[in-house]
Every structure is written in C-alpha cells, then in structure tokens.
Amino acid sequence: MKVLILYASITGNAKGMARILDQFFKHVGAETTVGTMQQTDAATLNDYDAVILSTYTWSGGTIPEESEDFFADLETVDFSQGPLVFGVVGTGDPFYGANYNTAPDLFTAALRASGAVRGATTVKIEQNATEGDMPAFAQFTKSVVAKIKEVQAAK
C-alpha cells in the first residue's frame, strides 16, 4: 500500500505531524513518501492508494499560502476512479477563536469534491504534537488503512 504524506508548515508543527504519521504508516507496512504540498502536482496523487495532508490554518481561517496552488489543482483532478483514500490532520492556535484549525475542513471538502474517499476522522491538535496525541494518530492510521483495504477489496 502506497501512502503519500504531504504537509504545509511554517512553524514545524505540521511537518512534525507528517513525520509522526510517516512512522505510524511504516509500522503497519505501508510504503510512504513524505513531501510538501507546495512541491506536489495534485495529479500525482492518483499514483497512491492514499494521501494524508498535514496542515496549519493561516490567519483568517484560510489554508496556508504555500498550499494555494495545490489546493486549486484539487478542483481539476478526478480521484473517484481509484478511488483515492485521504485523511487530514491539522494544527492550530486557539487564539484565533472561530478560525481555529479550519484549514483541515477546507482540504477535506476539496478532496471530497474531487471524488476522494475519506479514510479517517480529521485529527486537530493545538500547536505541537505531544505524547497525548499519539492514540489519536494511531486510530487515524488504523482507520485509513482499513479504508484502503475496503476500497481495494471492492475493485
């Protein structure tokens, strides 16, 4: 099973989550590739069984500036034929109130609109991942892997 883990990170928190998830997916036998959204063509996601996005939320509740091209490209791709399984994790600062950790929801909506299949409930954390977040990441990984197997069995 091939899993692409992409991140957009300004403080290192989202990159840290991507690295943690890389380890969780490798532990269950997945072949992983880790990279940035900024340097990834959305069309290449069809080469994978699943994509995991790790993001932060920019001020005003928007997606990170460096992921805007990738986000726009999601509208031009059809992931329903695979179908591509996806999962999204996010980091944020509660200081932003109603705009706290909203970018994961925007990415989820874009991926669903492109025909991708949600593999797990979004994990949203405050700032940097801690030991207390590991059970949520473990469950996230387990759910995505189960959905990949379900999709592959249906082919």
N, C-alpha and C positions, 0 to 999 in steps of 0.2 A: 504494500500500500504506500503510495507516494503522497506526502503531505508538504505543501508549501506554506511556510510561516512568514508573513510579511508584517513589517512594523513601520510606524512613523513615530519618531521620538525626538523630543527637544531636550528633555532633562535626563534621559536614560531610563526612565521608569517603564515606558512601553517596550523599549528594547530589552530590558531585563525580563519582562513578562514573556517576550518572544523566546528568549534563551531558556527560561524555565520550561515553557511548553515544548521546546525542542527536546529537552531531556525526557519529559513525560512521554512524548510520542515515540522517541527512540526506545524507551523502556518497554513499550508494547510492540516493538518490532517494525515500526514504520520507517520508511526511508524519507528523511526530511531534508528540505532545503530552506535556508533562512535568508531573507533579504529585505530590502526596503521597498515600500510602495512606490517611492519616487523613481526607482530604477527598474520597475517592472511593468511590462506591457500586459494589460488585462487579458488579452487574447491567449497568453501563455498559460493561464490558469487551467485551460482545458487539457493540459498535459498532466494534470494531477488528479488524484482521487478526492482531495480535499484542500481547501485553503483556510488558513487561520489568519485573521487580521488582529493586530495588537496596536491600539491607537490611544492617543490622548485627545482631549477636547480643547480646542482653541477658544479664546475669549469670545463671548457672544454665543457660545454653544455650537460652534462650527467645527468642521473637520480640519485637521492640520493643513496649513498652506502647502506643505511639501507633498501632500497626497491628493491635491485637487485634480491633477491630470489623470491619475489612476482612477479616481472616483468618477470623473466624467467618462472615462473609457468603459466603465462598467455598464453604462447605458447602451453601448454599441455591441455588446457581446451576448450570445445566447448560450447559457450554461445548462439548459434543460436537457440536451441530448445525452450528456454524460450519465446522469446529471452530476454536477459538481456539488459536493457537500461543503458546507462552510461553518465556521464558528468565529465569533468576535469577542475579544476581551478589551477592556478599556480601563484607563487610569485617569483620575481627575482630582480636583481640589474642591471640596465642599464650599469653599469661599465663594464660588460662582453661583450658588443658590440654584435657581431653576435651570441654569445652563450646566449644571454639574454632570459630567460624564455622558453627554448626549451624542457625541460622535459615533459611538458604537451602534446606536439606534439608526443613525443615518446610513452607515455602512450596511447594516442588516437589511434595511429597506431597499437599498440599491441592489444588493445581491439577490434578494428575493425577486425583485422586478426583472432581473436578468435570467431568472429561471433556476438559480441555485437552490439547493435544499439545505435548510438549517439543520445542523447536526447536534447543536447543544444550546442550552440557555446561555445568554451572554453573562460573562463574569465581569463585574465592575468593581474595581478596588480604589481605595483612596491612596493617592501618591504611589509609593514604592511597595512592591510585594513583600509580604512578611511570611513567617512560618505559618501563621494563622490562615493564610490564603491558600496554602498547599492542598487541603482537602477539596476546595472548590476547583482548583486546576486539575486535580486527579479525576474528579467527577466529570468535568468538561471533556477531558481527553477520552474517558471511557464512553461518554455519550457520542462523541464524534466518531470514534472507531466503530461503535455499534451501528451508527447510521451508514457509514461507508460499507460495512458488511451487508446491511439490509439492501442498500442500493445495488451493490454488486450481485447479490443473490437474485434480484428482480430482473436482471439483464437477460 
